[in-house]
Amino acid sequence: MARNVAVKERAPNRLADVAKAAGVSVATVSRAFNIPGAVREDVRKHVIATAERLGYTPNPAAKALRTRRSHIVGAVIPTLDYAIYAKLIDAFQATMRAEGQMVFILSAGFDNRRLFEPVRQLVEKGAEALLVVGRIEDEQLVEHLKSLNLPVVTTFSYIEDQPFASVGFDNYAATHKAIEYLIQLGHKQIAMLSGPSQGNDRQTSRKQAFVDALKAARIPGEPVIIESPVGYSMEFGSAATQHLLEDRPETTAILCNSDVLAFSAIAQCRKAGYRVPEDITIVGHDDLDFARLLEPALTTISVPAEEMGRKCARALLDALNFGRKPSSDRIPTSLTLRDSAAPPRRARLLKTQKSRAS
């Protein structure tokens, strides 16, 4: 006579079983699977091998066990308040999302000397690749990222002398070209409105290009640069422009290191009774959507933000999917000529007088 024999099924291995077999804590096992950057590589490999031997698979997927992939990419930008970074991140995120990647965005300010702690937290949350706007000035972070062998791409600046790939444009060359254009128009009394330059290679390069271009043209006097202590606010742009109009009335052109500053400069000039470009020339940087809609339409340096975002994403995806080292890419910029720039008023008057005399 057959008897029904109850067979007790073996309980599946748990996180605690893996921890006990590996001789580590449960927390260490959890970190080995979820935030591998927070665990020493030898410990992580030991935990993974033990888990595979026991047949343990963390929920949600066996794929995570095999590939050790979080499909999370970190993006470190200065601010969410400025449209040019939004354009870059939108293109970056769209390309990443199409490949099944999730982007964690971190706003960390303009000073890249203080990035270690926020970026460390990104990595601990599972970021397996990193996009950073500008040169990483934090040496502790540079060494940390190198030790993790994490794919890193910096953007918005093309930088050759750094340990990470760079996908961006030459800020120095772009600004130098804009100053050369103003000098060719006949301007000699040129001022610059700059964003914060501490730990900010983009602004440092633009300021240096301004100084060098004036020197190359043998324009006498100290270069006039007014630097914002924080960001690119319209309040700063208005106040700086008012200062130039009142204390340096000889100024014939203002180069603004963002279109936001240029917009506020045009508004302040109009408020003070100055015409642009008849009385003073204004040039911007970035070519935001509103630049062509201003009155007058803004002459500005066009920055290929969307292209940078897409190319940064492709470089990191190649590293994540195929193990290729991210490669650098220098993206060209252009000076878009519109209505806010013209020869200085005195030069136009002299040209008109000579034309009439002839």
C-alpha positions in Angstrom: 0.0 0.0 0.0 1.4 3.3 -1.1 1.9 5.9 1.6 2.1 9.7 1.0 5.3 10.9 2.5 5.6 14.6 3.2 8.9 16.0 1.9 10.1 19.1 3.6 11.4 21.5 0.9 14.8 23.1 1.6 14.4 26.8 2.5 16.0 29.1 0.0 19.3 30.7 1.1 18.9 34.1 2.5 21.1 37.2 2.8 22.1 36.0 6.3 23.2 32.6 5.0 25.5 34.3 2.5 26.9 36.6 5.2 27.5 33.6 7.5 29.2 31.5 4.8 31.4 34.4 3.7 32.3 35.4 7.2 31.1 39.0 6.8 28.1 41.0 8.1 24.7 41.1 6.4 25.3 44.8 5.7 28.5 44.0 3.8 26.6 41.5 1.7 23.9 44.0 0.9 26.5 46.7 0.0 28.4 44.2 -2.2 25.2 43.7 -4.3 23.7 47.2 -4.2 26.5 49.7 -3.8 29.7 47.9 -4.9 31.8 51.0 -4.8 31.4 51.1 -1.0 33.1 47.7 -0.6 36.7 46.7 -1.1 37.0 44.8 -4.4 38.4 41.6 -2.8 35.6 41.5 -0.3 33.0 42.1 -3.0 34.4 39.3 -5.2 34.4 36.9 -2.2 30.7 37.8 -1.4 29.6 37.3 -5.0 31.4 34.0 -5.3 29.9 32.8 -2.0 26.4 33.8 -3.1 26.8 32.0 -6.5 28.0 28.9 -4.7 24.9 28.9 -2.4 22.6 29.8 -5.3 21.5 33.0 -3.7 20.0 35.6 -6.0 19.0 39.0 -4.5 15.6 40.2 -5.5 14.9 41.6 -8.1 17.1 39.8 -10.5 19.7 37.2 -11.3 21.0 39.5 -13.9 22.2 41.9 -11.2 24.1 39.0 -9.7 25.8 38.1 -13.0 26.5 41.5 -14.2 26.8 43.5 -11.0 25.1 46.4 -12.8 22.9 49.0 -11.2 22.1 50.8 -14.5 22.5 54.1 -12.6 24.6 56.9 -14.0 25.4 60.1 -12.0 25.4 63.5 -13.5 27.1 66.4 -11.5 26.1 69.9 -12.7 26.6 73.3 -11.2 22.9 74.3 -11.0 19.4 73.5 -12.1 18.6 77.2 -12.5 20.3 77.8 -15.8 18.8 76.6 -19.1 22.1 75.6 -20.8 22.7 72.8 -18.3 19.1 71.7 -18.6 19.6 71.3 -22.4 22.7 69.3 -21.9 21.1 67.0 -19.2 17.9 66.5 -21.3 20.0 65.2 -24.2 22.2 63.1 -21.9 19.3 61.6 -20.1 17.3 60.8 -23.2 20.2 58.9 -24.7 20.8 57.1 -21.5 17.1 56.2 -21.0 16.9 54.7 -24.5 19.6 52.3 -23.3 17.9 51.4 -20.1 20.0 53.6 -17.8 18.7 55.8 -15.0 20.3 59.2 -14.4 20.7 60.6 -10.9 21.3 64.4 -11.2 23.3 66.2 -8.5 23.5 70.0 -8.3 26.8 70.8 -6.6 27.5 74.5 -7.3 30.2 76.1 -9.5 33.2 75.3 -7.3 34.6 71.9 -8.4 37.2 71.9 -5.6 34.5 70.6 -3.2 32.9 67.6 -4.9 34.2 64.6 -3.0 31.4 64.1 -0.5 28.4 64.6 -2.8 30.0 62.4 -5.5 30.9 59.7 -3.0 27.3 59.6 -2.0 26.3 59.2 -5.6 28.7 56.3 -6.0 27.4 54.7 -2.8 23.8 54.9 -4.2 24.9 52.8 -7.1 26.2 55.2 -9.8 28.4 53.1 -12.0 29.5 55.9 -14.3 29.8 59.6 -13.9 29.3 62.8 -15.9 30.8 66.0 -14.4 30.5 69.6 -15.8 34.0 71.0 -15.9 37.4 69.9 -14.7 37.4 68.0 -11.4 39.5 70.2 -9.1 39.1 68.0 -6.0 42.3 65.9 -5.9 40.8 63.6 -3.3 38.0 62.8 -5.6 40.3 62.3 -8.6 42.2 59.7 -6.7 39.1 58.1 -5.4 37.5 57.8 -8.8 40.7 56.4 -10.3 40.9 53.8 -7.5 37.4 52.6 -8.3 38.1 52.5 -12.0 34.8 54.2 -12.6 34.0 55.5 -16.1 34.1 59.3 -15.9 33.5 61.9 -18.6 33.8 65.7 -17.9 32.0 68.1 -20.2 31.4 71.8 -21.1 35.2 72.2 -21.3 37.6 70.4 -23.6 40.5 69.6 -21.3 43.6 67.7 -22.4 45.7 67.6 -19.2 43.4 65.5 -16.9 43.0 61.8 -16.1 39.4 61.6 -17.5 37.9 61.8 -20.9 36.7 65.3 -21.9 33.7 66.0 -24.2 33.3 69.7 -24.6 34.4 72.9 -26.3 37.4 75.2 -26.0 36.2 78.0 -23.7 39.4 79.9 -24.3 39.3 79.8 -28.1 35.6 80.7 -28.2 36.0 83.8 -26.0 39.2 84.8 -27.8 37.3 84.7 -31.1 34.5 86.9 -29.7 37.0 89.5 -28.4 38.9 89.5 -31.7 35.5 90.3 -33.4 34.9 93.2 -31.1 38.4 94.6 -31.7 37.9 94.3 -35.5 34.7 96.4 -35.1 36.9 99.1 -33.6 36.2 98.5 -29.9 39.0 99.3 -27.4 37.1 100.0 -24.2 35.7 96.5 -23.6 34.6 95.1 -20.3 33.7 91.5 -19.2 31.0 90.3 -16.9 32.1 86.9 -15.5 30.6 84.1 -13.5 32.4 82.8 -10.4 35.9 81.5 -11.3 37.0 79.8 -8.1 37.1 76.1 -8.9 35.5 76.9 -12.3 37.8 76.2 -15.3 35.2 77.5 -17.8 35.3 81.0 -16.4 39.0 81.0 -15.7 39.7 80.1 -19.4 37.3 82.8 -20.6 38.9 85.5 -18.4 42.4 84.5 -19.5 41.3 84.7 -23.2 39.9 88.2 -22.6 43.2 89.3 -21.0 45.3 87.7 -23.7 43.3 89.1 -26.6 43.5 92.6 -25.3 47.2 92.2 -24.8 47.7 90.8 -28.3 45.9 93.8 -29.8 48.1 96.2 -27.7 45.1 97.8 -26.0 46.5 99.7 -23.0 45.2 99.7 -19.5 44.1 97.0 -17.1 41.4 94.6 -18.4 38.0 95.4 -16.8 36.4 92.2 -15.4 33.5 92.2 -13.0 33.0 88.8 -11.5 29.9 87.4 -9.9 30.5 85.9 -6.4 27.8 83.2 -6.9 26.2 82.5 -10.3 24.6 84.2 -13.3 21.8 86.1 -11.7 20.0 89.0 -13.5 20.5 91.1 -10.4 24.3 90.8 -10.7 24.1 91.6 -14.4 22.1 94.7 -13.9 24.2 96.0 -11.0 27.5 95.3 -12.9 26.2 97.1 -16.0 25.0 100.1 -14.0 28.5 100.3 -12.4 30.1 100.3 -15.8 27.8 103.0 -17.2 28.3 105.2 -14.2 32.0 104.6 -13.3 33.4 103.7 -16.7 31.3 105.7 -19.2 34.1 105.2 -21.8 33.1 101.5 -22.2 31.8 100.8 -25.7 31.3 97.0 -25.5 30.4 94.5 -22.8 31.2 90.7 -23.2 28.9 88.7 -20.9 29.9 85.2 -20.0 26.3 84.0 -20.2 23.2 85.1 -22.1 21.4 85.7 -18.8 24.0 88.4 -17.9 23.7 89.8 -21.5 19.9 90.0 -21.2 20.1 91.9 -17.9 22.8 94.2 -19.4 20.6 95.1 -22.3 17.7 95.8 -20.0 19.9 98.0 -17.7 21.3 100.0 -20.6 17.8 100.7 -21.9 16.7 101.7 -18.4 19.7 104.1 -18.2 18.9 105.6 -21.6 21.6 103.9 -23.6 20.8 102.3 -27.0 22.1 98.9 -28.0 24.1 98.7 -30.2 24.1 102.4 -31.1 25.6 103.5 -27.8 27.1 100.3 -26.5 27.6 96.8 -27.8 26.5 93.7 -25.8 27.7 90.1 -26.6 26.5 87.0 -24.8 27.6 83.4 -24.3 25.5 80.2 -24.8 22.9 81.2 -27.4 19.9 80.3 -25.3 16.5 80.2 -27.0 15.5 83.7 -26.1 18.7 85.2 -27.5 17.3 85.6 -31.0 14.0 87.0 -29.6 15.6 89.9 -27.7 15.3 93.5 -28.9 17.9 93.8 -30.3 18.6 90.1 -31.1 21.7 89.0 -29.2 25.1 88.4 -30.7 26.4 85.4 -28.7 28.8 82.4 -28.6 26.7 79.4 -29.6 27.3 76.4 -27.3 26.3 72.9 -28.6 24.7 71.7 -25.4 22.5 69.0 -26.8 25.4 67.6 -28.9 27.6 67.5 -25.8 24.9 65.7 -23.8 24.5 63.0 -26.5 28.2 62.5 -27.0 28.9 62.2 -23.3 26.2 59.6 -23.0 27.6 57.6 -25.9 31.1 57.7 -24.4 29.9 56.4 -21.0 27.6 53.8 -22.6 30.5 52.4 -24.6 32.4 52.0 -21.4 29.5 50.4 -19.5 28.4 48.0 -22.3 31.7 47.2 -24.1 34.4 48.0 -21.6 35.9 50.7 -23.8 37.8 53.6 -22.2 35.8 56.8 -22.7 37.3 59.0 -25.4 37.6 62.7 -25.5 35.9 64.8 -28.2 36.5 68.5 -28.9 33.2 70.0 -30.2 33.4 73.3 -32.3 31.6 76.4 -31.3 30.6 79.5 -33.4 30.0 83.2 -32.8 26.4 83.9 -33.9 26.2 87.5 -35.2 22.9 89.3 -34.7 21.9 92.9 -33.9 23.4 93.7 -30.5 27.0 94.3 -31.8 28.2 97.2 -34.0 31.2 99.4 -34.3 31.6 102.0 -31.5 29.7 105.2 -32.0 32.8 107.4 -32.4 34.2 105.0 -35.0 30.9 105.1 -37.0 30.8 108.9 -36.8 34.4 109.1 -38.2 33.6 106.6 -40.9 30.5 108.7 -41.9 32.5 112.0 -41.9 35.2 110.4 -44.1 32.5 109.1 -46.5 30.9 112.5 -46.8 34.2 114.2 -47.4 35.1 111.9 -50.2 
